[in-house]
Amino acid sequence: MIRSKRTLVALGCLVLGAAGAQAQFGGGFGGGIASGIGFGAGMGGGGMGGGYGYNPGPVGGYMQGLASVTNANGEYQMQIQQARVEQQQAEKARNSTRIDWDKTRLEETSLRSQQVTANKDFRENVRTQARLETLNWSRDNPPPHYIMEAVALNAIANEVKRIQLDSNLRGPQILVDPEVLSHINTTDGGRASGGASLKAINSNGSLKWPIIMRSRDFEPIRKSLDQQMAGAIRMVKSDSMDAETYNKMTVEVENLQKYLDGQVSDLRPDDFIRANRFVTDLQQDVSLFGRDDAKKYFTGDFKAQGSTVGEVLENMFKSGMTFAAGAESDRQYYFSFYNSLQQYDAALQQLSGPPNPLVAPDNSPTIPIRP
C-alpha cells in the first residue's frame, strides 16, 4: 500500500514537471497534459493561442548544446585550414610574380647593357670616321683655314704619333727654320691653360700688328699699346704683375676696338676684317695676363722647340702640347711648317709600309667634313 502511494507521488511529480515545461513553451489544454508535443490550445474565450515545439528535456538540451559546440569547433578548424591554404597559394603567387619581375629586370639590364655597348661602338665608329675624314683632308691640299686653325697640323701629328708608336720608326731629318717655328703657336692641350695660346703677341713680346694698323692713323694708340705690352711682359716674367697695369692694358685694348669701329667706313672690307681679328686675338691674349700661369706663355713653356720636324713632334708628344691657331700675320709661317710636316708624314708612311685604307669601319655612318 505504501509502495503504491510512493509510485503515485512519483508519477505526480513527473506530471507536474512535464506540465511546467509544457507551460514554458506555451502549450497545454487547461490544466495541461504532459506530453512530448503540446498544442498549447488554451480554451479561454473560444480562442486558441500558442504554438508547438520540441522539448528535449534537460539531458537532451545538454547533448544538443554539446553537439552545436562540436560542430562550431569543426567549422572553425576547417576555416583555419582553408585560410592557410589560401595564404600558401597567395605566397606562391607572390613569389612567382617576384621571380617574373626579377627576370624582367634582368632582361632590361641586359638590353640596356647591349644598348650602351652598341652606342659606345657607334660613337667610336663615328669618331674614327671623323678622324679619318679629317686626316684625308689634312694630307691632301687642305683649305687654308684647316692650316691656320691648326686642324691639319694636329691631324697629321696625331697620325705620325700613332705610326711611330706602332712601328717604332722615325721619319727623315727635315730641318725647320727657327724663325718659322717661333711663329707657330702651341698649347698644353687644355690641361692647365684651358687650351689658350698667344695669337697677337710674338715670342719676343712684340705685337703682330696687321699692315693696315701700322698707318699713321693708328700710330698714337699703337705706340701706347706697344709700351704697355712691353712693361706688362716684364712684370709677368718677374711675377710682379699688378691689377692697375692689367686693368689699364685691358681698357687700352677696348679703346683700340672702339677706334677701329669708327674707321670701318674708311677701310676696305678685307682690311677691316684682318684688323678686327687682330683686336679680338689681342683681347684674348691680354686676358691671359691675369692667369696664375701667365708666366709660362713668355718663358717658352708653351712654345714648340726643335731643329727638325721629328724633334719638334717628339718634344710636343712628351709635353702633351698640341698646335694652336695662328694669327693672320703668321700665315706664311704656318704654311711653311705645314709643308715640312707633310713631307715628314709622307716619308714615314713609306717607311712603315702600305697605310691602312682610310675608310670607315663596317656599319659606321659616313660623316664628311667639309670646309
C-alpha positions in Angstrom: 0.0 0.0 0.0 2.8 2.3 1.0 4.7 1.4 -2.3 1.6 2.3 -4.3 1.4 5.7 -2.7 5.1 6.3 -3.5 4.5 5.3 -7.1 1.6 7.7 -7.3 3.7 10.5 -5.8 6.5 10.0 -8.3 4.1 10.0 -11.2 2.5 13.1 -9.9 5.9 14.8 -9.7 6.6 13.8 -13.3 3.3 15.1 -14.4 3.8 18.4 -12.7 7.4 18.7 -14.1 6.2 18.0 -17.6 3.3 20.4 -17.2 5.7 23.2 -16.1 8.0 22.5 -19.0 5.0 22.4 -21.3 3.8 25.7 -19.9 7.2 27.2 -20.6 6.8 26.7 -24.3 3.2 27.9 -24.2 1.3 24.6 -24.8 -1.4 22.7 -22.9 -5.1 22.2 -22.5 -6.5 23.9 -19.4 -4.6 22.2 -16.6 -2.1 20.8 -19.2 -1.3 17.3 -20.2 2.3 16.1 -20.0 3.4 15.2 -23.5 6.3 15.5 -25.9 4.1 17.6 -28.1 1.9 20.4 -26.8 -0.6 22.1 -28.9 -0.9 25.0 -26.5 -4.7 25.2 -27.0 -5.8 27.4 -24.2 -9.5 27.2 -24.2 -10.5 30.6 -23.0 -12.9 32.9 -24.7 -13.2 30.5 -27.5 -9.7 31.4 -28.8 -6.8 29.1 -29.5 -3.3 30.5 -28.9 0.3 29.3 -28.6 2.4 27.1 -30.8 4.2 23.9 -30.8 7.8 22.9 -30.2 10.2 20.2 -29.4 11.2 19.9 -25.8 14.3 17.7 -25.5 14.4 18.0 -21.7 17.5 18.8 -19.6 19.6 15.9 -20.8 18.6 16.3 -24.4 19.3 20.1 -24.3 22.8 19.5 -22.9 23.5 17.0 -25.6 22.1 19.3 -28.2 24.3 22.2 -27.0 27.3 20.0 -26.9 26.7 18.9 -30.5 26.4 22.6 -31.6 29.7 23.5 -29.9 31.4 20.5 -31.6 30.0 21.5 -35.0 31.1 25.1 -34.5 34.6 24.0 -33.5 34.8 21.7 -36.6 33.7 24.6 -38.8 36.4 26.9 -37.2 39.1 24.3 -37.8 38.0 23.9 -41.4 38.1 27.7 -41.9 41.6 27.9 -40.4 42.8 25.2 -42.7 41.2 26.9 -45.7 42.8 30.2 -44.7 46.2 28.5 -44.5 45.7 27.0 -48.0 44.7 30.4 -49.4 47.7 32.0 -47.7 50.1 29.5 -49.2 48.5 30.0 -52.6 48.9 33.8 -52.3 52.5 33.4 -51.2 53.2 31.1 -54.1 51.6 33.7 -56.5 53.6 36.5 -54.9 56.9 34.5 -55.3 56.0 33.8 -58.9 55.3 37.4 -59.5 58.6 38.4 -57.9 60.5 35.9 -60.0 58.9 37.2 -63.1 59.7 40.8 -62.1 63.4 39.8 -61.4 63.5 38.2 -64.8 62.1 41.3 -66.4 64.7 43.4 -64.6 67.5 41.2 -65.7 66.3 41.3 -69.3 66.0 45.1 -69.1 69.5 45.4 -67.6 70.8 43.1 -70.3 69.1 45.1 -73.1 70.4 48.4 -71.6 73.9 46.9 -71.4 73.7 45.9 -75.0 72.4 49.3 -76.0 75.2 51.0 -74.1 77.7 48.8 -75.9 76.1 49.5 -79.2 76.0 53.2 -78.6 79.7 53.1 -77.5 80.6 51.2 -80.6 78.6 53.6 -82.7 80.2 56.6 -81.1 83.7 55.1 -81.6 82.9 54.4 -85.2 81.8 58.0 -85.6 84.9 59.3 -84.0 87.1 57.0 -86.2 85.3 58.1 -89.3 85.6 61.8 -88.4 89.3 61.3 -87.6 90.0 59.6 -90.9 88.0 62.2 -92.9 89.9 65.0 -91.2 93.2 63.2 -91.9 92.4 62.8 -95.5 91.5 66.4 -95.9 94.6 67.5 -93.9 97.0 65.4 -96.1 95.6 66.3 -99.5 95.8 70.1 -100.2 93.6 71.2 -97.3 91.7 74.5 -97.3 93.6 77.4 -95.8 91.6 77.6 -92.6 92.5 73.9 -91.9 96.1 75.0 -91.7 95.6 78.4 -89.9 93.3 76.8 -87.3 95.9 74.1 -86.8 93.4 71.4 -87.6 95.6 69.9 -90.3 98.8 70.2 -88.2 97.3 68.3 -85.3 95.6 65.7 -87.5 98.9 64.8 -89.2 100.9 65.0 -85.9 98.4 62.6 -84.3 98.8 60.1 -87.2 102.6 60.4 -87.0 102.5 59.6 -83.3 100.3 56.6 -83.9 102.6 55.2 -86.7 105.7 55.8 -84.6 104.2 54.0 -81.6 103.1 51.1 -83.7 106.3 50.7 -85.7 108.9 52.4 -83.6 110.1 54.1 -86.8 111.1 57.7 -87.3 110.9 59.9 -90.4 113.8 61.7 -92.2 115.7 64.7 -90.9 113.7 67.7 -92.2 115.1 70.9 -90.9 112.8 73.7 -89.5 113.7 77.3 -89.7 113.8 78.8 -86.2 112.0 81.9 -87.4 109.2 79.8 -88.8 108.9 77.8 -85.6 108.8 81.0 -83.5 105.5 81.9 -85.2 103.9 78.5 -84.6 101.5 78.7 -81.7 101.1 75.7 -79.3 99.0 75.0 -76.3 99.2 72.5 -73.5 96.1 70.8 -74.8 93.8 72.4 -72.1 95.4 70.6 -69.1 96.4 73.9 -67.4 95.8 76.8 -69.8 92.4 75.8 -71.0 93.8 75.3 -74.5 94.7 79.0 -74.8 97.7 80.3 -76.7 99.1 83.7 -77.7 98.0 84.8 -81.1 98.6 88.5 -81.3 101.9 88.6 -79.4 105.2 87.4 -80.8 107.5 85.2 -78.7 109.8 88.3 -78.1 106.8 90.3 -76.7 106.1 92.5 -79.7 102.6 92.8 -81.2 101.7 91.3 -84.6 100.1 94.5 -86.0 98.4 93.9 -89.3 99.6 96.2 -92.1 96.5 98.4 -92.1 97.1 99.2 -88.4 100.7 100.3 -89.0 99.5 103.5 -90.6 99.7 107.0 -89.1 96.0 106.9 -88.2 96.7 104.1 -85.6 100.2 105.4 -84.6 99.2 107.0 -81.2 97.3 104.1 -79.8 99.7 101.6 -81.4 102.7 103.2 -79.6 100.8 103.3 -76.3 99.9 99.6 -76.5 103.4 98.6 -77.5 104.8 100.4 -74.5 102.3 98.9 -72.1 102.7 95.4 -73.5 106.5 95.5 -73.1 106.1 96.6 -69.5 103.4 94.1 -68.7 105.5 91.2 -70.1 108.5 92.2 -67.9 106.2 92.2 -64.9 104.7 88.8 -65.8 108.2 87.3 -66.2 109.2 88.6 -62.8 105.9 87.6 -61.1 105.1 91.3 -60.3 102.0 91.9 -62.4 99.6 94.2 -60.6 95.9 94.9 -61.1 96.4 98.5 -62.1 98.6 97.6 -65.1 96.3 94.7 -66.1 93.2 96.9 -66.0 94.9 99.8 -67.8 96.0 97.5 -70.6 92.5 96.0 -70.9 91.0 99.4 -71.2 93.5 100.4 -73.9 92.6 97.4 -76.0 88.9 98.3 -75.6 89.7 101.8 -76.8 91.5 100.2 -79.8 88.4 98.3 -80.7 86.3 101.5 -80.5 88.7 103.4 -82.7 88.7 100.6 -85.2 84.9 100.5 -85.3 85.0 104.2 -86.0 87.2 103.7 -89.1 85.0 101.0 -90.6 83.7 103.3 -93.4 87.3 104.3 -94.3 88.7 100.8 -94.6 88.4 98.2 -97.2 86.3 95.2 -96.0 89.3 92.8 -96.1 91.5 95.2 -94.2 88.8 95.8 -91.6 88.3 92.0 -91.1 92.0 91.4 -90.6 92.3 94.3 -88.2 89.2 93.2 -86.3 90.5 89.7 -86.0 93.8 91.0 -84.6 92.0 93.1 -81.9 89.9 90.0 -81.0 93.1 87.9 -80.6 94.7 90.7 -78.6 91.8 90.8 -76.2 92.2 87.1 -75.6 96.0 87.4 -75.1 95.6 90.3 -72.7 93.2 88.2 -70.6 95.9 85.6 -70.2 98.0 88.2 -68.2 95.5 87.7 -65.3 96.1 84.0 -65.1 98.3 82.3 -62.5 100.2 80.5 -65.3 100.7 83.7 -67.4 104.5 83.4 -67.0 104.6 80.2 -68.9 103.4 81.9 -72.1 106.5 84.1 -72.1 109.2 81.7 -70.9 108.9 79.1 -73.7 106.9 76.5 -71.8 104.2 76.7 -74.4 106.4 77.0 -77.4 107.4 74.4 -80.0 111.1 73.6 -79.8 113.4 71.6 -82.1 115.7 71.9 -85.1 113.9 69.3 -87.2 110.2 68.2 -87.7 110.9 65.0 -85.8 112.4 66.8 -82.8 109.5 69.3 -82.7 107.0 66.5 -82.7 108.9 64.4 -80.1 109.1 67.4 -77.7 105.4 68.1 -78.2 104.4 64.4 -77.6 106.4 64.3 -74.4 105.0 67.5 -73.0 101.4 66.8 -74.2 101.3 70.0 -76.2 99.3 70.5 -79.4 99.3 73.0 -82.2 97.2 76.1 -81.8 95.6 78.5 -84.2 97.8 81.2 -85.7 97.2 84.9 -86.4 96.7 86.2 -90.0 100.2 87.7 -89.8 101.6 84.1 -89.3 100.0 82.7 -92.5 103.3 82.2 -94.4 105.0 80.6 -91.4 102.1 78.2 -90.8 102.0 77.1 -94.5 105.8 76.7 -94.5 105.7 74.4 -91.4 102.7 72.5 -92.8 104.7 71.7 -95.9 107.6 70.4 -93.8 105.2 68.3 -91.7 103.5 66.9 -94.7 106.9 65.8 -96.2 107.8 64.1 -92.9 104.4 62.3 -92.8 104.7 61.1 -96.4 108.2 59.7 -95.8 107.1 58.0 -92.6 104.2 56.3 -94.4 106.6 54.8 -97.0 108.9 53.5 -94.3 106.1 51.9 -92.4 104.6 50.1 -95.4 101.3 50.5 -97.1 98.9 52.6 -95.0 95.7 51.2 -93.8 92.8 52.1 -96.1 91.2 55.3 -94.8 87.7 54.1 -94.9 85.0 53.9 -92.2 84.6 50.7 -90.3 81.7 48.4 -91.1 78.2 49.7 -90.3 79.6 53.1 -89.4 78.0 56.2 -90.9 79.8 58.4 -93.3 80.4 61.9 -91.9 82.1 64.1 -94.5 84.0 67.1 -93.1 84.0 70.0 -95.4 85.5 73.4 -95.2 
